[in-house]
Amino acid sequence: MSSMQLNDNVLTAGGATLVAAASTMTSENIARPSAPASLTGISADITLFLKGMQVARAALADAARTGSETVASVMRESSELDAFITRSLGESFAVKGQPA
């Protein structure tokens, strides 16, 4: 059995971190400079590398944004489930014992 426990504080912090990461990746993804001509002929390789870095940053930002949306969805669905269980059990229901 797994011992992982995710409470609202952990999920909120994780979601905020993902939002900050996405923001950083997009705000700092500036236009790539053109590679200067070189005597060794590697300017095309430099341009390709810089373009790849730009694409990678955009992909990471998109993944972080998707992750934060997923965290928000999990929290929303958990709250809805809690409310449903509370409504279903009624006022006279009591739980005794220790958590598993």
C-alpha positions in Angstrom: 0.0 0.0 0.0 1.3 3.4 -0.9 2.0 5.9 1.9 1.7 9.0 -0.3 -0.8 11.5 1.0 -1.8 14.6 -0.9 -3.5 17.3 1.1 -4.8 20.6 -0.1 -1.7 22.5 1.0 0.6 20.3 -1.0 -1.6 20.4 -4.0 -2.0 24.2 -3.8 1.8 24.6 -3.5 2.4 22.2 -6.4 -0.1 24.0 -8.6 1.4 27.4 -7.8 4.9 26.2 -8.6 3.8 24.8 -11.9 2.1 28.2 -12.8 5.3 30.0 -11.8 7.4 27.7 -14.0 5.1 28.1 -17.0 5.2 31.9 -16.5 9.0 31.9 -16.3 9.4 29.7 -19.4 7.1 31.9 -21.5 8.3 35.3 -20.2 12.0 34.4 -20.6 11.6 32.8 -24.0 12.9 35.8 -25.9 13.4 35.8 -29.6 16.6 33.9 -30.5 19.4 35.9 -31.8 20.7 35.1 -35.2 24.0 33.2 -35.1 26.9 35.2 -36.2 28.9 34.0 -39.2 31.9 32.0 -38.1 35.1 31.0 -39.5 34.5 27.3 -38.6 31.1 27.1 -40.4 29.1 26.2 -37.3 26.7 29.1 -37.4 23.9 26.8 -38.8 24.5 24.4 -36.0 24.2 27.3 -33.4 21.0 28.5 -35.0 19.5 25.0 -34.9 20.5 24.6 -31.2 19.0 28.0 -30.3 15.8 27.2 -32.1 15.6 23.8 -30.3 16.1 25.6 -27.0 13.2 27.9 -27.8 10.9 25.0 -28.7 11.9 23.1 -25.6 11.1 26.1 -23.4 7.7 26.4 -25.0 7.0 22.7 -24.6 8.0 22.9 -20.9 5.8 25.9 -20.3 2.9 24.0 -21.9 3.5 20.9 -19.8 3.7 23.0 -16.6 0.4 24.8 -17.6 -1.3 21.4 -18.2 0.0 20.1 -14.9 -1.3 23.1 -13.0 -4.7 22.7 -14.7 -4.7 19.0 -13.7 -3.9 19.8 -10.1 -6.7 22.3 -10.0 -9.1 19.7 -11.4 -8.1 17.1 -8.8 -8.7 19.6 -6.0 -12.1 20.6 -7.5 -13.2 17.0 -7.9 -12.0 16.1 -4.4 -14.1 19.0 -2.9 -17.1 17.9 -4.9 -16.7 14.3 -3.7 -16.3 15.5 -0.1 -19.5 17.5 -0.5 -21.4 14.6 -2.1 -20.3 12.2 0.7 -21.3 14.7 3.4 -24.8 15.2 1.8 -25.2 11.4 1.4 -24.4 10.4 4.9 -26.7 12.8 6.7 -26.2 14.5 10.1 -26.5 11.4 12.4 -23.6 9.5 10.8 -20.4 9.3 12.9 -17.1 7.7 12.0 -15.1 6.0 14.7 -11.6 4.5 14.6 -8.2 5.4 13.3 -7.3 6.2 9.7 -5.9 3.3 7.7 
